[in-house]
Amino acid sequence: MIPVKVEKISYHPSSRSYAVILKDDSSKLFLPILVGSFEAQSIALALEVVDTPRPLTHDLICDMIKKVDATLDAVNISQLNDGVFYASLRLKSKNFGTKSIDARPSDAISIALRLSAQIYVTEEVIKEAGVDKNEIVSDNKQTITPKYSLQDLEVKLKQAVDEEEYEKAAKIRDKIKELES
């Protein structure tokens, strides 16, 4: 399995959907996965570490994982059949050991980002669907990652530290550094 990270989310005009672009650092290939607008927005919110007034479905799943004393060990994107990607959540718990749960890649990615879990893709999927950077058409106007002011992020950083959510605080700190540079 090859570790990947979410590089960005872009609008895919021909399908009227969004593409989550996963980056494989070892081979410099990118893996675009088409997702719906709701899923893209959920992933974008997780990337920007944005809290919503009420839990979204992915937040609910994360809360459930935590409440049953489990951890999300990893997300695995393991197959590509007829243009459809297949993923699974690998959960670990003292109560039930390790379990693999089938999931759509978009849901799995959104949950992984919220729980700071590593995303992996099989070498076969990268070879079959991975593309070079030059093959990705980029239009920054259509990227849906929400933008927040420095003041908003500083408030969120303080809140995360006060609530002892240090991984979340680290992500927010990194976003602040990006804005300042």
mmCIF file of the C-alpha atoms, coordinates in Angstrom:
data_MODEL
# 
_entry.id   MODEL 
# 
loop_
_atom_site.group_PDB 
_atom_site.id 
_atom_site.type_symbol 
_atom_site.label_atom_id 
_atom_site.label_alt_id 
_atom_site.label_comp_id 
_atom_site.label_asym_id 
_atom_site.label_entity_id 
_atom_site.label_seq_id 
_atom_site.pdbx_PDB_ins_code 
_atom_site.Cartn_x 
_atom_site.Cartn_y 
_atom_site.Cartn_z 
_atom_site.occupancy 
_atom_site.B_iso_or_equiv 
_atom_site.pdbx_formal_charge 
_atom_site.auth_seq_id 
_atom_site.auth_comp_id 
_atom_site.auth_asym_id 
_atom_site.auth_atom_id 
_atom_site.pdbx_PDB_model_num 
ATOM 1   C CA . MET A 1 1   ? 0.000   0.000  0.000   1.00 0.00 ? 1   MET A CA 1 
ATOM 2   C CA . ILE A 1 2   ? 1.221   3.462  -0.930  1.00 0.00 ? 2   ILE A CA 1 
ATOM 3   C CA . PRO A 1 3   ? 0.566   6.412  1.411   1.00 0.00 ? 3   PRO A CA 1 
ATOM 4   C CA . VAL A 1 4   ? -1.143  9.371  -0.249  1.00 0.00 ? 4   VAL A CA 1 
ATOM 5   C CA . LYS A 1 5   ? -2.414  12.743 0.851   1.00 0.00 ? 5   LYS A CA 1 
ATOM 6   C CA . VAL A 1 6   ? -5.215  14.973 -0.389  1.00 0.00 ? 6   VAL A CA 1 
ATOM 7   C CA . GLU A 1 7   ? -3.596  17.540 -2.649  1.00 0.00 ? 7   GLU A CA 1 
ATOM 8   C CA . LYS A 1 8   ? -6.738  19.516 -3.551  1.00 0.00 ? 8   LYS A CA 1 
ATOM 9   C CA . ILE A 1 9   ? -10.332 19.352 -4.696  1.00 0.00 ? 9   ILE A CA 1 
ATOM 10  C CA . SER A 1 10  ? -11.245 20.715 -8.113  1.00 0.00 ? 10  SER A CA 1 
ATOM 11  C CA . TYR A 1 11  ? -14.393 21.040 -10.145 1.00 0.00 ? 11  TYR A CA 1 
ATOM 12  C CA . HIS A 1 12  ? -14.626 18.512 -12.984 1.00 0.00 ? 12  HIS A CA 1 
ATOM 13  C CA . PRO A 1 13  ? -16.743 20.290 -15.640 1.00 0.00 ? 13  PRO A CA 1 
ATOM 14  C CA . SER A 1 14  ? -17.377 17.374 -17.994 1.00 0.00 ? 14  SER A CA 1 
ATOM 15  C CA . SER A 1 15  ? -19.077 15.309 -15.290 1.00 0.00 ? 15  SER A CA 1 
ATOM 16  C CA . ARG A 1 16  ? -20.398 18.244 -13.256 1.00 0.00 ? 16  ARG A CA 1 
ATOM 17  C CA . SER A 1 17  ? -18.799 16.756 -10.182 1.00 0.00 ? 17  SER A CA 1 
ATOM 18  C CA . TYR A 1 18  ? -15.616 17.300 -8.205  1.00 0.00 ? 18  TYR A CA 1 
ATOM 19  C CA . ALA A 1 19  ? -12.278 15.539 -8.304  1.00 0.00 ? 19  ALA A CA 1 
ATOM 20  C CA . VAL A 1 20  ? -10.400 14.811 -5.112  1.00 0.00 ? 20  VAL A CA 1 
ATOM 21  C CA . ILE A 1 21  ? -6.755  14.763 -6.120  1.00 0.00 ? 21  ILE A CA 1 
ATOM 22  C CA . LEU A 1 22  ? -4.638  12.352 -4.072  1.00 0.00 ? 22  LEU A CA 1 
ATOM 23  C CA . LYS A 1 23  ? -0.866  12.706 -4.334  1.00 0.00 ? 23  LYS A CA 1 
ATOM 24  C CA . ASP A 1 24  ? 1.587   9.816  -4.233  1.00 0.00 ? 24  ASP A CA 1 
ATOM 25  C CA . ASP A 1 25  ? 4.890   11.347 -3.143  1.00 0.00 ? 25  ASP A CA 1 
ATOM 26  C CA . SER A 1 26  ? 6.965   8.292  -4.011  1.00 0.00 ? 26  SER A CA 1 
ATOM 27  C CA . SER A 1 27  ? 6.112   8.240  -7.723  1.00 0.00 ? 27  SER A CA 1 
ATOM 28  C CA . LYS A 1 28  ? 4.951   11.855 -8.172  1.00 0.00 ? 28  LYS A CA 1 
ATOM 29  C CA . LEU A 1 29  ? 1.661   10.561 -9.589  1.00 0.00 ? 29  LEU A CA 1 
ATOM 30  C CA . PHE A 1 30  ? -1.745  12.007 -8.794  1.00 0.00 ? 30  PHE A CA 1 
ATOM 31  C CA . LEU A 1 31  ? -4.921  9.974  -8.365  1.00 0.00 ? 31  LEU A CA 1 
ATOM 32  C CA . PRO A 1 32  ? -8.124  11.862 -9.243  1.00 0.00 ? 32  PRO A CA 1 
ATOM 33  C CA . ILE A 1 33  ? -11.296 10.415 -7.715  1.00 0.00 ? 33  ILE A CA 1 
ATOM 34  C CA . LEU A 1 34  ? -14.631 11.904 -8.781  1.00 0.00 ? 34  LEU A CA 1 
ATOM 35  C CA . VAL A 1 35  ? -17.033 12.691 -5.941  1.00 0.00 ? 35  VAL A CA 1 
ATOM 36  C CA . GLY A 1 36  ? -20.356 14.464 -5.544  1.00 0.00 ? 36  GLY A CA 1 
ATOM 37  C CA . SER A 1 37  ? -20.696 18.061 -4.377  1.00 0.00 ? 37  SER A CA 1 
ATOM 38  C CA . PHE A 1 38  ? -21.804 17.148 -0.828  1.00 0.00 ? 38  PHE A CA 1 
ATOM 39  C CA . GLU A 1 39  ? -18.837 14.809 -0.399  1.00 0.00 ? 39  GLU A CA 1 
ATOM 40  C CA . ALA A 1 40  ? -16.437 17.393 -1.869  1.00 0.00 ? 40  ALA A CA 1 
ATOM 41  C CA . GLN A 1 41  ? -17.716 20.041 0.537   1.00 0.00 ? 41  GLN A CA 1 
ATOM 42  C CA . SER A 1 42  ? -17.329 17.653 3.481   1.00 0.00 ? 42  SER A CA 1 
ATOM 43  C CA . ILE A 1 43  ? -13.742 16.880 2.474   1.00 0.00 ? 43  ILE A CA 1 
ATOM 44  C CA . ALA A 1 44  ? -13.011 20.591 2.018   1.00 0.00 ? 44  ALA A CA 1 
ATOM 45  C CA . LEU A 1 45  ? -14.384 21.331 5.501   1.00 0.00 ? 45  LEU A CA 1 
ATOM 46  C CA . ALA A 1 46  ? -12.150 18.613 6.949   1.00 0.00 ? 46  ALA A CA 1 
ATOM 47  C CA . LEU A 1 47  ? -9.102  19.966 5.087   1.00 0.00 ? 47  LEU A CA 1 
ATOM 48  C CA . GLU A 1 48  ? -9.715  23.430 6.489   1.00 0.00 ? 48  GLU A CA 1 
ATOM 49  C CA . VAL A 1 49  ? -10.530 22.031 9.978   1.00 0.00 ? 49  VAL A CA 1 
ATOM 50  C CA . VAL A 1 50  ? -13.890 23.804 10.057  1.00 0.00 ? 50  VAL A CA 1 
ATOM 51  C CA . ASP A 1 51  ? -16.438 23.027 12.736  1.00 0.00 ? 51  ASP A CA 1 
ATOM 52  C CA . THR A 1 52  ? -20.085 23.110 11.760  1.00 0.00 ? 52  THR A CA 1 
ATOM 53  C CA . PRO A 1 53  ? -22.872 24.161 14.156  1.00 0.00 ? 53  PRO A CA 1 
ATOM 54  C CA . ARG A 1 54  ? -24.328 20.644 14.028  1.00 0.00 ? 54  ARG A CA 1 
ATOM 55  C CA . PRO A 1 55  ? -22.500 17.415 13.164  1.00 0.00 ? 55  PRO A CA 1 
ATOM 56  C CA . LEU A 1 56  ? -22.441 16.381 9.527   1.00 0.00 ? 56  LEU A CA 1 
ATOM 57  C CA . THR A 1 57  ? -22.743 12.685 8.708   1.00 0.00 ? 57  THR A CA 1 
ATOM 58  C CA . HIS A 1 58  ? -18.974 12.274 8.634   1.00 0.00 ? 58  HIS A CA 1 
ATOM 59  C CA . ASP A 1 59  ? -18.661 14.025 11.996  1.00 0.00 ? 59  ASP A CA 1 
ATOM 60  C CA . LEU A 1 60  ? -21.268 11.654 13.412  1.00 0.00 ? 60  LEU A CA 1 
ATOM 61  C CA . ILE A 1 61  ? -19.317 8.622  12.184  1.00 0.00 ? 61  ILE A CA 1 
ATOM 62  C CA . CYS A 1 62  ? -16.118 9.997  13.740  1.00 0.00 ? 62  CYS A CA 1 
ATOM 63  C CA . ASP A 1 63  ? -17.908 10.562 17.045  1.00 0.00 ? 63  ASP A CA 1 
ATOM 64  C CA . MET A 1 64  ? -19.260 7.012  16.948  1.00 0.00 ? 64  MET A CA 1 
ATOM 65  C CA . ILE A 1 65  ? -15.787 5.584  16.335  1.00 0.00 ? 65  ILE A CA 1 
ATOM 66  C CA . LYS A 1 66  ? -14.440 7.537  19.310  1.00 0.00 ? 66  LYS A CA 1 
ATOM 67  C CA . LYS A 1 67  ? -17.371 6.662  21.604  1.00 0.00 ? 67  LYS A CA 1 
ATOM 68  C CA . VAL A 1 68  ? -16.871 2.912  21.115  1.00 0.00 ? 68  VAL A CA 1 
ATOM 69  C CA . ASP A 1 69  ? -13.204 3.341  22.086  1.00 0.00 ? 69  ASP A CA 1 
ATOM 70  C CA . ALA A 1 70  ? -11.970 2.558  18.587  1.00 0.00 ? 70  ALA A CA 1 
ATOM 71  C CA . THR A 1 71  ? -9.442  4.285  16.368  1.00 0.00 ? 71  THR A CA 1 
ATOM 72  C CA . LEU A 1 72  ? -9.313  4.648  12.627  1.00 0.00 ? 72  LEU A CA 1 
ATOM 73  C CA . ASP A 1 73  ? -6.026  2.947  11.863  1.00 0.00 ? 73  ASP A CA 1 
ATOM 74  C CA . ALA A 1 74  ? -6.071  3.663  8.114   1.00 0.00 ? 74  ALA A CA 1 
ATOM 75  C CA . VAL A 1 75  ? -8.160  4.099  4.997   1.00 0.00 ? 75  VAL A CA 1 
ATOM 76  C CA . ASN A 1 76  ? -7.336  1.765  2.140   1.00 0.00 ? 76  ASN A CA 1 
ATOM 77  C CA . ILE A 1 77  ? -8.342  2.434  -1.460  1.00 0.00 ? 77  ILE A CA 1 
ATOM 78  C CA . SER A 1 78  ? -7.796  -1.037 -2.816  1.00 0.00 ? 78  SER A CA 1 
ATOM 79  C CA . GLN A 1 79  ? -9.668  -1.596 -6.062  1.00 0.00 ? 79  GLN A CA 1 
ATOM 80  C CA . LEU A 1 80  ? -10.820 0.015  -9.271  1.00 0.00 ? 80  LEU A CA 1 
ATOM 81  C CA . ASN A 1 81  ? -13.495 -1.900 -11.168 1.00 0.00 ? 81  ASN A CA 1 
ATOM 82  C CA . ASP A 1 82  ? -15.261 -0.408 -14.208 1.00 0.00 ? 82  ASP A CA 1 
ATOM 83  C CA . GLY A 1 83  ? -14.287 3.106  -13.148 1.00 0.00 ? 83  GLY A CA 1 
ATOM 84  C CA . VAL A 1 84  ? -15.505 2.655  -9.551  1.00 0.00 ? 84  VAL A CA 1 
ATOM 85  C CA . PHE A 1 85  ? -13.030 2.935  -6.684  1.00 0.00 ? 85  PHE A CA 1 
ATOM 86  C CA . TYR A 1 86  ? -13.435 0.744  -3.601  1.00 0.00 ? 86  TYR A CA 1 
ATOM 87  C CA . ALA A 1 87  ? -12.233 1.698  -0.151  1.00 0.00 ? 87  ALA A CA 1 
ATOM 88  C CA . SER A 1 88  ? -12.354 0.440  3.404   1.00 0.00 ? 88  SER A CA 1 
ATOM 89  C CA . LEU A 1 89  ? -11.948 1.840  6.884   1.00 0.00 ? 89  LEU A CA 1 
ATOM 90  C CA . ARG A 1 90  ? -9.621  -0.179 9.111   1.00 0.00 ? 90  ARG A CA 1 
ATOM 91  C CA . LEU A 1 91  ? -10.786 0.221  12.718  1.00 0.00 ? 91  LEU A CA 1 
ATOM 92  C CA . LYS A 1 92  ? -8.955  -0.995 15.809  1.00 0.00 ? 92  LYS A CA 1 
ATOM 93  C CA . SER A 1 93  ? -10.352 -1.474 19.283  1.00 0.00 ? 93  SER A CA 1 
ATOM 94  C CA . LYS A 1 94  ? -9.536  -3.402 22.454  1.00 0.00 ? 94  LYS A CA 1 
ATOM 95  C CA . ASN A 1 95  ? -13.170 -4.513 22.473  1.00 0.00 ? 95  ASN A CA 1 
ATOM 96  C CA . PHE A 1 96  ? -13.402 -5.988 18.984  1.00 0.00 ? 96  PHE A CA 1 
ATOM 97  C CA . GLY A 1 97  ? -9.884  -6.131 17.555  1.00 0.00 ? 97  GLY A CA 1 
ATOM 98  C CA . THR A 1 98  ? -9.342  -4.986 13.983  1.00 0.00 ? 98  THR A CA 1 
ATOM 99  C CA . LYS A 1 99  ? -12.278 -4.671 11.585  1.00 0.00 ? 99  LYS A CA 1 
ATOM 100 C CA . SER A 1 100 ? -12.435 -3.588 7.965   1.00 0.00 ? 100 SER A CA 1 
ATOM 101 C CA . ILE A 1 101 ? -15.567 -1.703 6.880   1.00 0.00 ? 101 ILE A CA 1 
ATOM 102 C CA . ASP A 1 102 ? -16.470 -1.161 3.213   1.00 0.00 ? 102 ASP A CA 1 
ATOM 103 C CA . ALA A 1 103 ? -16.876 2.524  2.318   1.00 0.00 ? 103 ALA A CA 1 
ATOM 104 C CA . ARG A 1 104 ? -17.051 4.847  -0.623  1.00 0.00 ? 104 ARG A CA 1 
ATOM 105 C CA . PRO A 1 105 ? -13.665 6.519  -1.122  1.00 0.00 ? 105 PRO A CA 1 
ATOM 106 C CA . SER A 1 106 ? -15.204 9.970  -0.667  1.00 0.00 ? 106 SER A CA 1 
ATOM 107 C CA . ASP A 1 107 ? -16.641 9.023  2.736   1.00 0.00 ? 107 ASP A CA 1 
ATOM 108 C CA . ALA A 1 108 ? -13.461 7.234  3.769   1.00 0.00 ? 108 ALA A CA 1 
ATOM 109 C CA . ILE A 1 109 ? -11.290 10.235 2.827   1.00 0.00 ? 109 ILE A CA 1 
ATOM 110 C CA . SER A 1 110 ? -13.550 12.645 4.701   1.00 0.00 ? 110 SER A CA 1 
ATOM 111 C CA . ILE A 1 111 ? -13.445 10.488 7.838   1.00 0.00 ? 111 ILE A CA 1 
ATOM 112 C CA . ALA A 1 112 ? -9.678  9.948  7.557   1.00 0.00 ? 112 ALA A CA 1 
ATOM 113 C CA . LEU A 1 113 ? -9.056  13.694 7.393   1.00 0.00 ? 113 LEU A CA 1 
ATOM 114 C CA . ARG A 1 114 ? -11.218 14.312 10.468  1.00 0.00 ? 114 ARG A CA 1 
ATOM 115 C CA . LEU A 1 115 ? -9.477  11.577 12.471  1.00 0.00 ? 115 LEU A CA 1 
ATOM 116 C CA . SER A 1 116 ? -5.964  12.271 11.129  1.00 0.00 ? 116 SER A CA 1 
ATOM 117 C CA . ALA A 1 117 ? -5.654  8.748  9.727   1.00 0.00 ? 117 ALA A CA 1 
ATOM 118 C CA . GLN A 1 118 ? -3.335  7.798  6.878   1.00 0.00 ? 118 GLN A CA 1 
ATOM 119 C CA . ILE A 1 119 ? -4.861  7.114  3.458   1.00 0.00 ? 119 ILE A CA 1 
ATOM 120 C CA . TYR A 1 120 ? -3.316  4.299  1.409   1.00 0.00 ? 120 TYR A CA 1 
ATOM 121 C CA . VAL A 1 121 ? -3.797  3.238  -2.205  1.00 0.00 ? 121 VAL A CA 1 
ATOM 122 C CA . THR A 1 122 ? -2.702  -0.066 -3.703  1.00 0.00 ? 122 THR A CA 1 
ATOM 123 C CA . GLU A 1 123 ? 0.108   0.013  -6.225  1.00 0.00 ? 123 GLU A CA 1 
ATOM 124 C CA . GLU A 1 124 ? -2.236  -1.534 -8.836  1.00 0.00 ? 124 GLU A CA 1 
ATOM 125 C CA . VAL A 1 125 ? -4.774  1.305  -8.475  1.00 0.00 ? 125 VAL A CA 1 
ATOM 126 C CA . ILE A 1 126 ? -2.025  3.945  -8.729  1.00 0.00 ? 126 ILE A CA 1 
ATOM 127 C CA . LYS A 1 127 ? -0.643  2.258  -11.864 1.00 0.00 ? 127 LYS A CA 1 
ATOM 128 C CA . GLU A 1 128 ? -4.091  1.982  -13.458 1.00 0.00 ? 128 GLU A CA 1 
ATOM 129 C CA . ALA A 1 129 ? -5.567  5.377  -12.605 1.00 0.00 ? 129 ALA A CA 1 
ATOM 130 C CA . GLY A 1 130 ? -2.626  7.565  -11.564 1.00 0.00 ? 130 GLY A CA 1 
ATOM 131 C CA . VAL A 1 131 ? -1.842  10.529 -13.781 1.00 0.00 ? 131 VAL A CA 1 
ATOM 132 C CA . ASP A 1 132 ? 1.081   12.884 -14.221 1.00 0.00 ? 132 ASP A CA 1 
ATOM 133 C CA . LYS A 1 133 ? 0.730   16.448 -12.930 1.00 0.00 ? 133 LYS A CA 1 
ATOM 134 C CA . ASN A 1 134 ? 0.588   17.744 -16.523 1.00 0.00 ? 134 ASN A CA 1 
ATOM 135 C CA . GLU A 1 135 ? -2.556  15.693 -17.169 1.00 0.00 ? 135 GLU A CA 1 
ATOM 136 C CA . ILE A 1 136 ? -4.487  17.498 -14.441 1.00 0.00 ? 136 ILE A CA 1 
ATOM 137 C CA . VAL A 1 137 ? -6.304  20.576 -15.691 1.00 0.00 ? 137 VAL A CA 1 
ATOM 138 C CA . SER A 1 138 ? -6.391  23.201 -12.981 1.00 0.00 ? 138 SER A CA 1 
ATOM 139 C CA . ASP A 1 139 ? -8.752  26.115 -12.702 1.00 0.00 ? 139 ASP A CA 1 
ATOM 140 C CA . ASN A 1 140 ? -8.319  27.834 -9.363  1.00 0.00 ? 140 ASN A CA 1 
ATOM 141 C CA . LYS A 1 141 ? -11.660 29.591 -9.699  1.00 0.00 ? 141 LYS A CA 1 
ATOM 142 C CA . GLN A 1 142 ? -13.383 26.229 -9.475  1.00 0.00 ? 142 GLN A CA 1 
ATOM 143 C CA . THR A 1 143 ? -11.508 24.881 -6.459  1.00 0.00 ? 143 THR A CA 1 
ATOM 144 C CA . ILE A 1 144 ? -13.964 24.588 -3.588  1.00 0.00 ? 144 ILE A CA 1 
ATOM 145 C CA . THR A 1 145 ? -11.655 24.583 -0.586  1.00 0.00 ? 145 THR A CA 1 
ATOM 146 C CA . PRO A 1 146 ? -13.162 27.252 1.679   1.00 0.00 ? 146 PRO A CA 1 
ATOM 147 C CA . LYS A 1 147 ? -10.962 30.197 2.618   1.00 0.00 ? 147 LYS A CA 1 
ATOM 148 C CA . TYR A 1 148 ? -10.967 31.685 6.107   1.00 0.00 ? 148 TYR A CA 1 
ATOM 149 C CA . SER A 1 149 ? -9.427  34.840 7.464   1.00 0.00 ? 149 SER A CA 1 
ATOM 150 C CA . LEU A 1 150 ? -6.386  34.812 9.691   1.00 0.00 ? 150 LEU A CA 1 
ATOM 151 C CA . GLN A 1 151 ? -8.573  36.001 12.584  1.00 0.00 ? 151 GLN A CA 1 
ATOM 152 C CA . ASP A 1 152 ? -11.050 33.116 12.076  1.00 0.00 ? 152 ASP A CA 1 
ATOM 153 C CA . LEU A 1 153 ? -8.214  30.599 12.090  1.00 0.00 ? 153 LEU A CA 1 
ATOM 154 C CA . GLU A 1 154 ? -6.635  32.118 15.200  1.00 0.00 ? 154 GLU A CA 1 
ATOM 155 C CA . VAL A 1 155 ? -9.955  31.784 17.057  1.00 0.00 ? 155 VAL A CA 1 
ATOM 156 C CA . LYS A 1 156 ? -10.259 28.158 15.902  1.00 0.00 ? 156 LYS A CA 1 
ATOM 157 C CA . LEU A 1 157 ? -6.661  27.499 16.980  1.00 0.00 ? 157 LEU A CA 1 
ATOM 158 C CA . LYS A 1 158 ? -7.315  28.834 20.474  1.00 0.00 ? 158 LYS A CA 1 
ATOM 159 C CA . GLN A 1 159 ? -10.486 26.763 20.738  1.00 0.00 ? 159 GLN A CA 1 
ATOM 160 C CA . ALA A 1 160 ? -8.673  23.587 19.628  1.00 0.00 ? 160 ALA A CA 1 
ATOM 161 C CA . VAL A 1 161 ? -5.885  24.157 22.175  1.00 0.00 ? 161 VAL A CA 1 
ATOM 162 C CA . ASP A 1 162 ? -8.412  24.904 24.946  1.00 0.00 ? 162 ASP A CA 1 
ATOM 163 C CA . GLU A 1 163 ? -10.200 21.640 24.113  1.00 0.00 ? 163 GLU A CA 1 
ATOM 164 C CA . GLU A 1 164 ? -6.842  19.798 24.011  1.00 0.00 ? 164 GLU A CA 1 
ATOM 165 C CA . GLU A 1 165 ? -7.357  18.770 20.370  1.00 0.00 ? 165 GLU A CA 1 
ATOM 166 C CA . TYR A 1 166 ? -3.692  19.125 19.492  1.00 0.00 ? 166 TYR A CA 1 
ATOM 167 C CA . GLU A 1 167 ? -3.749  17.397 16.090  1.00 0.00 ? 167 GLU A CA 1 
ATOM 168 C CA . LYS A 1 168 ? -6.506  19.753 15.007  1.00 0.00 ? 168 LYS A CA 1 
ATOM 169 C CA . ALA A 1 169 ? -4.549  22.688 16.447  1.00 0.00 ? 169 ALA A CA 1 
ATOM 170 C CA . ALA A 1 170 ? -1.467  21.640 14.469  1.00 0.00 ? 170 ALA A CA 1 
ATOM 171 C CA . LYS A 1 171 ? -3.465  21.607 11.211  1.00 0.00 ? 171 LYS A CA 1 
ATOM 172 C CA . ILE A 1 172 ? -4.896  25.043 11.961  1.00 0.00 ? 172 ILE A CA 1 
ATOM 173 C CA . ARG A 1 173 ? -1.406  26.338 12.843  1.00 0.00 ? 173 ARG A CA 1 
ATOM 174 C CA . ASP A 1 174 ? -0.179  25.086 9.447   1.00 0.00 ? 174 ASP A CA 1 
ATOM 175 C CA . LYS A 1 175 ? -3.052  26.892 7.686   1.00 0.00 ? 175 LYS A CA 1 
ATOM 176 C CA . ILE A 1 176 ? -2.146  30.091 9.534   1.00 0.00 ? 176 ILE A CA 1 
ATOM 177 C CA . LYS A 1 177 ? 1.476   29.750 8.401   1.00 0.00 ? 177 LYS A CA 1 
ATOM 178 C CA . GLU A 1 178 ? 0.273   29.301 4.793   1.00 0.00 ? 178 GLU A CA 1 
ATOM 179 C CA . LEU A 1 179 ? -1.755  32.506 5.013   1.00 0.00 ? 179 LEU A CA 1 
ATOM 180 C CA . GLU A 1 180 ? 1.113   34.451 6.553   1.00 0.00 ? 180 GLU A CA 1 
ATOM 181 C CA . SER A 1 181 ? 3.600   33.453 3.866   1.00 0.00 ? 181 SER A CA 1 
# 
